Amino acid sequence: MSIVISLGGSILAPDLSSSKFSEYSEVLKDISGEEEVVVVTGGGEMAREYIDIARGLGSNEAACDSIGIEVTRLNARLLISALGSDVFPEPPGSYDEVLKAFSVSDVVVMGGVSPGQSTDAVSALVAEYIDAELLVFATSVDGVYSSDPRFNDDAVKFDRITPDRLVEIVMETEIKAGAKSVVDPLASKIIERSEIPTVVLDGGVPEKIRSVILDGVHEGTLVVSEEYEGVLGGFD
């Protein structure tokens, strides 16, 4: 089975310690023993700090995006170092490079690709490119909510929703001041059109990623069409 994991920078590199990269690499080694996987690493707080400095120096948004992409690729390189010989040695810089790398290695790690695309969107696009059978968003949030739980105490977490409902929630959340959806709008639209089964979960504990991929069990949100009858979910 081909899988794409979007590994948020906030959980992979909250304080840029080697221990975190080692923890995730051990889980990825177990997963790659049974499945083919592409991991897309986020930039986390460090990327935001670099971007803030760049803005303060007068950089435009495209330049800021490029700086953020470089940080995501640095995180990818650190994870590649932790994985050693079990991974393609370079983070691909384009979708064509992903396909080439994936044709010769069962594990590929990469960061961002293009200005204007978050690593959420990159993950969803890569999932389309490689015809992935599962897309996992490992984030600092434990699933998809009806609204941003930081601002709404009545927000309800979903165990399972359809892709079109995900798009509705994301669009409603993003237009509210200060709020931010767990999956960005572009990624949500790609998930809707591709219909790739997607799980959004709290990936702060690496074992949870192993559990959803190898056991089909999780405590997050499963995003699938109403007709989906696969083994994933843990709630059925």
Long-range contacts (C-beta under 8 A, 24 or more apart in sequence): 1-35, 1-36, 1-133, 1-134, 2-35, 2-36, 2-37, 2-38, 2-102, 2-130, 2-131, 2-132, 2-133, 2-134, 3-31, 3-35, 3-36, 3-37, 3-38, 3-132, 3-133, 3-134, 3-135, 3-136, 3-213, 4-37, 4-38, 4-39, 4-40, 4-123, 4-124, 4-126, 4-127, 4-130, 4-132, 4-134, 4-135, 4-136, 5-37, 5-38, 5-39, 5-40, 5-123, 5-136, 5-138, 5-209, 5-213, 6-40, 6-42, 6-119, 6-120, 6-122, 6-123, 6-135, 6-136, 6-137, 6-138, 6-139, 7-39, 7-40, 7-41, 7-42, 7-79, 7-138, 7-203, 8-42, 8-44, 8-119, 8-137, 8-138, 8-139, 8-140, 8-203, 9-41, 9-42, 9-43, 9-44, 9-45, 9-46, 9-47, 9-71, 9-72, 9-75, 9-119, 10-42, 10-44, 10-45, 10-139, 10-140, 11-138, 11-139, 11-140, 11-203, 11-204, 12-41, 12-42, 12-44, 12-75, 12-79, 13-44, 13-45, 13-46, 13-75, 13-78, 14-44, 14-45, 16-46, 18-78, 18-82, 21-78, 21-79, 21-81, 21-82, 22-82, 23-206, 24-79, 24-82, 24-206, 24-209, 25-79, 25-82, 25-83, 26-206, 27-206, 27-207, 27-209, 27-210, 28-79, 28-83, 28-86, 28-87, 28-107, 29-83, 29-86, 30-210, 30-214, 31-209, 31-210, 31-213, 31-214, 32-86, 32-87, 32-106, 32-107, 34-214, 35-106, 35-213, 35-214, 36-102, 36-106, 36-107, 37-106, 37-107, 37-108, 37-213, 38-98, 38-102, 38-107, 38-108, 38-109, 38-110, 38-126, 38-130, 38-132, 39-76, 39-79, 39-107, 39-108, 39-109, 39-110, 40-72, 40-110, 40-111, 40-119, 40-122, 40-123, 40-126, 41-72, 41-75, 41-76, 41-79, 41-109, 41-110, 41-111, 41-119, 42-72, 42-75, 42-111, 42-119, 43-68, 43-69, 43-71, 43-72, 43-75, 43-111, 43-112, 43-119, 44-71, 44-75, 46-71, 47-71, 47-72, 61-115, 62-115, 62-116, 65-112, 65-115, 65-116, 66-115, 68-112, 69-111, 69-112, 69-113, 69-114, 69-115, 70-111, 71-111, 72-111, 72-112, 72-119, 73-110, 73-111, 73-112, 74-111, 75-111, 76-109, 76-110, 76-111, 79-109, 80-109, 83-107, 83-109, 95-125, 95-126, 95-129, 98-126, 98-129, 98-130, 99-129, 99-130, 102-130, 117-186, 118-184, 118-186, 118-187, 120-183, 120-184, 120-186, 120-187, 121-184, 121-186, 121-187, 121-190, 123-187, 124-186, 124-187, 124-190, 124-191, 124-194, 124-196, 125-190, 127-190, 127-194, 127-196, 128-190, 128-194, 128-196, 132-196, 133-196, 133-197, 134-196, 134-197, 134-198, 134-199, 134-213, 134-232, 135-191, 135-196, 135-197, 135-198, 135-199, 136-198, 136-199, 136-201, 136-203, 136-209, 136-212, 136-213, 137-182, 137-183, 137-198, 137-199, 137-200, 137-201, 137-203, 138-201, 138-202, 138-203, 138-208, 138-209, 139-182, 139-200, 139-201, 139-202, 139-203, 140-202, 140-203, 140-204, 141-182, 141-200, 141-202, 142-201, 142-202, 142-219, 142-220, 143-182, 143-200, 143-201, 143-202, 143-219, 143-220, 143-221, 144-169, 144-182, 144-183, 144-200, 144-221, 144-223, 145-169, 145-182, 147-172, 147-173, 147-176, 147-179, 148-173, 148-176, 148-179, 148-180, 148-181, 150-179, 151-176, 151-178, 151-179, 157-221, 158-221, 159-221, 159-222, 159-233, 159-235, 160-221, 160-222, 160-223, 160-224, 160-233, 160-235, 161-221, 161-222, 161-223, 162-223, 162-224, 162-225, 162-226, 163-188, 163-191, 163-192, 163-195, 163-198, 163-223, 163-224, 163-225, 164-192, 166-191, 166-192, 166-223, 167-192, 191-223, 195-224, 195-225, 197-222, 197-223, 197-224, 197-228, 197-230, 197-232, 198-222, 198-223, 198-224, 199-223, 199-232
